[in-house]
Amino acid sequence: MIKKAILATSGVCLLTTLSVGMPLWSYARCGWDWMKVSTTEMLPLEWEIQRARQMIDDLKPEIEGNAKKVAREKVEVNRLQQQYEDASIGLEKSREQIERLTADLKAGGDRFTYGGITYTSVQVESDLASRFKRFKTKTATASKLEQVLHARQVSLKATQDRMTTMLDARRQLEVEVENLEARLGALRVAQTATGIDLDESQLAKTRSLLDEIAVRIDVQEESVAVDTEYFDQIDLSEDEDAELVDEIAEFLNQEITREDSQALVAIQLD
């Protein structure tokens, strides 16, 4: 699907460029970058972490190959070191022999005996010249060998440092992946905890029942208050008391007047 979308987008850009003449390469590139980002964001984090671990594991052959190179170079440097030490010992021995022959010739004499064999002064001088020539050649060779040895030692040290840096970087990557994996695990636990579908029906039913009971009690309490207010208590309202008193006084006055009239009529009849 993604491949088809990319091909379709590229075709549209090409046709638009040819027909309209507008360079849409920048738009196509922007779309490609967007699709790469979108595709990356769609991948599960667990898969991405596993991919990171695989990439770290892929470093092993490279590291092992570099380790073999370092080991081989270390062997070569040790071999050069031994050659230089042997050359230095040989130069020291040649120096002593040259100094001895030089001292003998300076002491004078026509014949010299070495190792039970007698040599003339000409033979000794010729041998000394040959020794001195080889000594100078060996000295130059040893000097070059020392330079090569020093350069290889410096290179080996730099390579070992890079190797150490690579190993430290790999260990750091492993630690970071473990940290990310732990964080992702905690995140998944939190997401699972917040996404648990709890059965709260019984709790809701209980809450509803308690609310209903409270409402019924409130209604009955209000009913009792109304009954007491309107049927069981004396109304002490001042206005109503005044009207009642006035009504009683008016009624009594009417009764007194009626009695007086009846008495007057009776007297007249008599």
VENLIN-V55572 format. One record per residue. N is the residue number from 1. RES is the residue in one letter. SS is DSSP state (2 for helix, 1 for strand, 0 for the rest). BURIAL is + if it has 24 or more other ideal C-beta (glycine too) atoms within 12 Angstrom, else -. D_LAST is the distance of its C-alpha to the last C-alpha in whole Angstrom. Layout:
# VENLIN-V55572
n=N res=RES ss=SS burial=BURIAL d_last=D_LAST
n=N res=RES ss=SS burial=BURIAL d_last=D_LAST
This chain:
# VENLIN-V55572
n=1 res=M ss=0 burial=- d_last=133
n=2 res=I ss=2 burial=- d_last=133
n=3 res=K ss=2 burial=- d_last=137
n=4 res=K ss=2 burial=- d_last=136
n=5 res=A ss=2 burial=- d_last=133
n=6 res=I ss=2 burial=- d_last=136
n=7 res=L ss=2 burial=- d_last=138
n=8 res=A ss=2 burial=- d_last=136
n=9 res=T ss=2 burial=+ d_last=135
n=10 res=S ss=2 burial=- d_last=139
n=11 res=G ss=2 burial=- d_last=139
n=12 res=V ss=2 burial=- d_last=136
n=13 res=C ss=2 burial=+ d_last=138
n=14 res=L ss=2 burial=- d_last=141
n=15 res=L ss=2 burial=- d_last=140
n=16 res=T ss=2 burial=- d_last=138
n=17 res=T ss=2 burial=- d_last=141
n=18 res=L ss=2 burial=- d_last=143
n=19 res=S ss=2 burial=- d_last=141
n=20 res=V ss=2 burial=- d_last=139
n=21 res=G ss=0 burial=- d_last=142
n=22 res=M ss=0 burial=- d_last=139
n=23 res=P ss=0 burial=- d_last=141
n=24 res=L ss=0 burial=- d_last=138
n=25 res=W ss=2 burial=- d_last=140
n=26 res=S ss=2 burial=- d_last=138
n=27 res=Y ss=2 burial=- d_last=135
n=28 res=A ss=2 burial=+ d_last=137
n=29 res=R ss=2 burial=- d_last=137
n=30 res=C ss=2 burial=- d_last=134
n=31 res=G ss=2 burial=- d_last=133
n=32 res=W ss=2 burial=- d_last=135
n=33 res=D ss=2 burial=- d_last=134
n=34 res=W ss=2 burial=- d_last=131
n=35 res=M ss=2 burial=+ d_last=131
n=36 res=K ss=2 burial=- d_last=133
n=37 res=V ss=2 burial=- d_last=130
n=38 res=S ss=2 burial=- d_last=128
n=39 res=T ss=2 burial=- d_last=130
n=40 res=T ss=2 burial=- d_last=131
n=41 res=E ss=2 burial=- d_last=127
n=42 res=M ss=2 burial=- d_last=126
n=43 res=L ss=0 burial=- d_last=129
n=44 res=P ss=0 burial=- d_last=127
n=45 res=L ss=2 burial=- d_last=128
n=46 res=E ss=2 burial=- d_last=129
n=47 res=W ss=2 burial=- d_last=132
n=48 res=E ss=2 burial=- d_last=132
n=49 res=I ss=2 burial=+ d_last=133
n=50 res=Q ss=2 burial=- d_last=135
n=51 res=R ss=2 burial=- d_last=137
n=52 res=A ss=2 burial=+ d_last=137
n=53 res=R ss=2 burial=- d_last=139
n=54 res=Q ss=2 burial=- d_last=141
n=55 res=M ss=2 burial=- d_last=142
n=56 res=I ss=2 burial=+ d_last=143
n=57 res=D ss=2 burial=- d_last=145
n=58 res=D ss=0 burial=- d_last=147
n=59 res=L ss=2 burial=- d_last=148
n=60 res=K ss=2 burial=- d_last=150
n=61 res=P ss=2 burial=- d_last=153
n=62 res=E ss=2 burial=- d_last=153
n=63 res=I ss=2 burial=+ d_last=153
n=64 res=E ss=2 burial=- d_last=155
n=65 res=G ss=2 burial=- d_last=158
n=66 res=N ss=2 burial=- d_last=158
n=67 res=A ss=2 burial=- d_last=158
n=68 res=K ss=2 burial=- d_last=161
n=69 res=K ss=2 burial=- d_last=162
n=70 res=V ss=2 burial=+ d_last=162
n=71 res=A ss=2 burial=- d_last=163
n=72 res=R ss=2 burial=- d_last=167
n=73 res=E ss=2 burial=+ d_last=167
n=74 res=K ss=2 burial=- d_last=166
n=75 res=V ss=2 burial=- d_last=169
n=76 res=E ss=2 burial=- d_last=171
n=77 res=V ss=2 burial=+ d_last=171
n=78 res=N ss=2 burial=- d_last=172
n=79 res=R ss=2 burial=- d_last=175
n=80 res=L ss=2 burial=+ d_last=175
n=81 res=Q ss=2 burial=- d_last=175
n=82 res=Q ss=2 burial=- d_last=177
n=83 res=Q ss=2 burial=- d_last=180
n=84 res=Y ss=2 burial=+ d_last=179
n=85 res=E ss=2 burial=- d_last=180
n=86 res=D ss=2 burial=- d_last=183
n=87 res=A ss=2 burial=+ d_last=184
n=88 res=S ss=2 burial=- d_last=184
n=89 res=I ss=2 burial=- d_last=185
n=90 res=G ss=2 burial=- d_last=188
n=91 res=L ss=2 burial=+ d_last=188
n=92 res=E ss=2 burial=- d_last=188
n=93 res=K ss=2 burial=- d_last=191
n=94 res=S ss=2 burial=+ d_last=193
n=95 res=R ss=2 burial=- d_last=193
n=96 res=E ss=2 burial=- d_last=194
n=97 res=Q ss=2 burial=- d_last=197
n=98 res=I ss=2 burial=+ d_last=198
n=99 res=E ss=2 burial=- d_last=198
n=100 res=R ss=2 burial=- d_last=200
n=101 res=L ss=2 burial=+ d_last=203
n=102 res=T ss=2 burial=- d_last=202
n=103 res=A ss=2 burial=- d_last=203
n=104 res=D ss=2 burial=+ d_last=206
n=105 res=L ss=2 burial=+ d_last=207
n=106 res=K ss=2 burial=- d_last=207
n=107 res=A ss=2 burial=- d_last=209
n=108 res=G ss=0 burial=- d_last=212
n=109 res=G ss=0 burial=- d_last=214
n=110 res=D ss=0 burial=- d_last=216
n=111 res=R ss=1 burial=- d_last=214
n=112 res=F ss=1 burial=+ d_last=211
n=113 res=T ss=1 burial=- d_last=210
n=114 res=Y ss=1 burial=- d_last=207
n=115 res=G ss=0 burial=- d_last=206
n=116 res=G ss=0 burial=- d_last=210
n=117 res=I ss=1 burial=- d_last=211
n=118 res=T ss=1 burial=- d_last=213
n=119 res=Y ss=1 burial=- d_last=212
n=120 res=T ss=1 burial=- d_last=214
n=121 res=S ss=2 burial=- d_last=212
n=122 res=V ss=2 burial=- d_last=212
n=123 res=Q ss=2 burial=- d_last=210
n=124 res=V ss=2 burial=+ d_last=208
n=125 res=E ss=2 burial=- d_last=207
n=126 res=S ss=2 burial=- d_last=207
n=127 res=D ss=2 burial=+ d_last=204
n=128 res=L ss=2 burial=+ d_last=202
n=129 res=A ss=2 burial=- d_last=202
n=130 res=S ss=2 burial=- d_last=201
n=131 res=R ss=2 burial=+ d_last=198
n=132 res=F ss=2 burial=- d_last=197
n=133 res=K ss=2 burial=- d_last=197
n=134 res=R ss=2 burial=- d_last=195
n=135 res=F ss=2 burial=+ d_last=193
n=136 res=K ss=2 burial=- d_last=192
n=137 res=T ss=2 burial=- d_last=191
n=138 res=K ss=2 burial=+ d_last=189
n=139 res=T ss=2 burial=- d_last=187
n=140 res=A ss=2 burial=- d_last=186
n=141 res=T ss=2 burial=- d_last=185
n=142 res=A ss=2 burial=+ d_last=183
n=143 res=S ss=2 burial=- d_last=181
n=144 res=K ss=2 burial=- d_last=180
n=145 res=L ss=2 burial=+ d_last=179
n=146 res=E ss=2 burial=- d_last=177
n=147 res=Q ss=2 burial=- d_last=175
n=148 res=V ss=2 burial=- d_last=174
n=149 res=L ss=2 burial=+ d_last=173
n=150 res=H ss=2 burial=- d_last=171
n=151 res=A ss=2 burial=- d_last=169
n=152 res=R ss=2 burial=+ d_last=169
n=153 res=Q ss=2 burial=- d_last=167
n=154 res=V ss=2 burial=- d_last=165
n=155 res=S ss=2 burial=- d_last=164
n=156 res=L ss=2 burial=+ d_last=163
n=157 res=K ss=2 burial=- d_last=161
n=158 res=A ss=2 burial=- d_last=159
n=159 res=T ss=2 burial=+ d_last=159
n=160 res=Q ss=2 burial=- d_last=158
n=161 res=D ss=2 burial=- d_last=155
n=162 res=R ss=2 burial=- d_last=154
n=163 res=M ss=2 burial=+ d_last=154
n=164 res=T ss=2 burial=- d_last=152
n=165 res=T ss=2 burial=- d_last=149
n=166 res=M ss=2 burial=+ d_last=149
n=167 res=L ss=2 burial=- d_last=148
n=168 res=D ss=2 burial=- d_last=146
n=169 res=A ss=2 burial=- d_last=144
n=170 res=R ss=2 burial=+ d_last=144
n=171 res=R ss=2 burial=- d_last=143
n=172 res=Q ss=2 burial=- d_last=140
n=173 res=L ss=2 burial=+ d_last=139
n=174 res=E ss=2 burial=- d_last=139
n=175 res=V ss=2 burial=- d_last=136
n=176 res=E ss=2 burial=- d_last=134
n=177 res=V ss=2 burial=+ d_last=134
n=178 res=E ss=2 burial=- d_last=133
n=179 res=N ss=2 burial=- d_last=130
n=180 res=L ss=2 burial=- d_last=129
n=181 res=E ss=2 burial=- d_last=129
n=182 res=A ss=2 burial=- d_last=127
n=183 res=R ss=2 burial=- d_last=125
n=184 res=L ss=2 burial=- d_last=124
n=185 res=G ss=2 burial=- d_last=124
n=186 res=A ss=2 burial=- d_last=121
n=187 res=L ss=2 burial=- d_last=120
n=188 res=R ss=2 burial=- d_last=120
n=189 res=V ss=2 burial=- d_last=118
n=190 res=A ss=2 burial=- d_last=115
n=191 res=Q ss=2 burial=- d_last=115
n=192 res=T ss=2 burial=- d_last=115
n=193 res=A ss=2 burial=- d_last=112
n=194 res=T ss=2 burial=- d_last=110
n=195 res=G ss=0 burial=- d_last=110
n=196 res=I ss=0 burial=- d_last=109
n=197 res=D ss=0 burial=- d_last=107
n=198 res=L ss=0 burial=- d_last=104
n=199 res=D ss=0 burial=- d_last=102
n=200 res=E ss=0 burial=- d_last=98
n=201 res=S ss=2 burial=- d_last=96
n=202 res=Q ss=2 burial=- d_last=95
n=203 res=L ss=2 burial=- d_last=94
n=204 res=A ss=2 burial=- d_last=92
n=205 res=K ss=2 burial=- d_last=90
n=206 res=T ss=2 burial=- d_last=90
n=207 res=R ss=2 burial=- d_last=88
n=208 res=S ss=2 burial=- d_last=86
n=209 res=L ss=2 burial=- d_last=85
n=210 res=L ss=2 burial=- d_last=84
n=211 res=D ss=2 burial=- d_last=82
n=212 res=E ss=2 burial=- d_last=80
n=213 res=I ss=2 burial=- d_last=79
n=214 res=A ss=2 burial=- d_last=78
n=215 res=V ss=2 burial=- d_last=76
n=216 res=R ss=2 burial=- d_last=74
n=217 res=I ss=2 burial=- d_last=73
n=218 res=D ss=2 burial=- d_last=72
n=219 res=V ss=2 burial=- d_last=70
n=220 res=Q ss=2 burial=- d_last=68
n=221 res=E ss=2 burial=- d_last=68
n=222 res=E ss=2 burial=- d_last=66
n=223 res=S ss=2 burial=- d_last=64
n=224 res=V ss=2 burial=- d_last=63
n=225 res=A ss=2 burial=- d_last=62
n=226 res=V ss=2 burial=- d_last=60
n=227 res=D ss=2 burial=- d_last=58
n=228 res=T ss=2 burial=- d_last=58
n=229 res=E ss=2 burial=- d_last=57
n=230 res=Y ss=2 burial=- d_last=54
n=231 res=F ss=2 burial=- d_last=53
n=232 res=D ss=0 burial=- d_last=53
n=233 res=Q ss=0 burial=- d_last=53
n=234 res=I ss=0 burial=- d_last=50
n=235 res=D ss=0 burial=- d_last=50
n=236 res=L ss=0 burial=- d_last=50
n=237 res=S ss=0 burial=- d_last=50
n=238 res=E ss=2 burial=- d_last=48
n=239 res=D ss=2 burial=- d_last=47
n=240 res=E ss=2 burial=- d_last=46
n=241 res=D ss=2 burial=- d_last=44
n=242 res=A ss=2 burial=- d_last=43
n=243 res=E ss=2 burial=- d_last=41
n=244 res=L ss=2 burial=- d_last=40
n=245 res=V ss=2 burial=- d_last=38
n=246 res=D ss=2 burial=- d_last=37
n=247 res=E ss=2 burial=- d_last=35
n=248 res=I ss=2 burial=- d_last=33
n=249 res=A ss=2 burial=- d_last=32
n=250 res=E ss=2 burial=- d_last=31
n=251 res=F ss=2 burial=- d_last=29
n=252 res=L ss=2 burial=- d_last=27
n=253 res=N ss=2 burial=- d_last=26
n=254 res=Q ss=2 burial=- d_last=25
n=255 res=E ss=2 burial=- d_last=23
n=256 res=I ss=2 burial=- d_last=22
n=257 res=T ss=2 burial=- d_last=20
n=258 res=R ss=2 burial=- d_last=19
n=259 res=E ss=2 burial=- d_last=17
n=260 res=D ss=2 burial=- d_last=16
n=261 res=S ss=2 burial=- d_last=14
n=262 res=Q ss=2 burial=- d_last=13
n=263 res=A ss=2 burial=- d_last=11
n=264 res=L ss=2 burial=- d_last=10
n=265 res=V ss=2 burial=- d_last=9
n=266 res=A ss=2 burial=- d_last=6
n=267 res=I ss=2 burial=- d_last=5
n=268 res=Q ss=2 burial=- d_last=5
n=269 res=L ss=2 burial=- d_last=4
n=270 res=D ss=0 burial=- d_last=0
